[in-house]
């Protein structure tokens, strides 16, 4: 006798051939396929265009924070978030049904649909009390959507072969880029609200303090050297704890324009640099020929021009294998699919911040953030996107295959770039270019570009 188990009701069957009842068939369909509810509201919101923003606009708007400006920020969020969600819901609806029936992609669709319905029903925000209620909705939604990245990543790996890989990557890029944009808008408003409610804030002040370092989530003078060194220490400690304290760790040397600063969202920068440094450290350790061989250092060069800051990270870790190199920026293509699926299944939440790589008890990154926030007298405004204790840690050997593609998305989001040059048998040079002026609009994926798929 052959054993069967119904996934929808978890009931075991033992007959030779199990013919499910109509009830079971309906339950199975509901379990794996998203509910394609006709929605005139979705059609209405899809007709709206997203309004791009820049770091300079966000920082200028929030530097002199009054009640009126805070409410204007809430009104912008109230209209912009459901607009951007509506576009992504329509993107999912245009995929082949066999693709969106994947349980992981169906989960993402349902999560987005719930958020869209929740956001579009928020009444007009006219008072600080209304804003406080709205912030509760934002915080709850940010927490719920921490599962989106691993679900998307597993889903696109499972459906490869059902769509062209280029189309899957284009879809994934649009989804993640939009996700970054929505979190930027929501987290910036939450941070501004926290600032406004802080005891040191004086809304009647005509000018901000001269030593102000941050406006919400935007740090006005990110110091490249300081962030590289702090991320480097975090990665070194993480890898030492994973491999064992007896393992030699390569040094990280920083040179160039050590005083270069620029406006940026610190969590984005930490994620990119953390991923690049971790890859380099691991490659150097694994490339070591013998136990007594001295590990070559990782060289970080910072270059500052009138419009950009470029950070080059160079290692002698043997380079990237030729069979991997063509798929470096793909979410769906490349070898090691089964291992990536296995590792992603062990990471139920992934917000895309350095804190998720944080070693328990290691507060170096938190100290850096607190230092910046203390300068601007903001206090700790990181609670709305997850504390160190609540985020899922990831061991260095748990390679997900999405670190570099996500890092490039973060870099390109504010009109920067990330390039990797590999010399197999020797090492890798990674070039991160950042707009120094902060005057470039966020890079969004429009409906027109998605419709061209």
Secondary structure, 3 states (H helix, E strand, C coil): CCCEECCCCCCEECCCCCCCCHHHHHHHHHHHCCCCCCCHHHHHHHCCCCCCCEHHHHHHHHHCCCHHHHHHHHHHHHHHHHHHHHHHHHHHHCCCHHHHCCHHHHHHHHHHHHHHHHHHCCCCCCCHHHHHHHHHHHHHHHHHHHHHHHHHHHHHHHCECCECHHHHHHHHHHHHHHHHHHHHHHHHHHHHHHHHHCCCCCCCCCCCCCCCCEECCEEEEEEHHHHHHHHHHHHHHHHHHHHCCCCCCCCEEEEECCCCEEEEEHHHHHHHHHHHHHHHHHHHHHHCCCCCCCCCCEEEEEEECCCEEEEEEEECCCCCCHHHHCCCCCCCCCCCHHHHHHHHHCCCCCCCCHHHHCCCCCCHHHHHHHHHHHHCCCCCCCHHHCCCCCCCCCCCCCCCCCHHHHHHHHHHHCCCEEEEEEECCCEEEEEEEEECCCCCECCCCCHHHHHCC
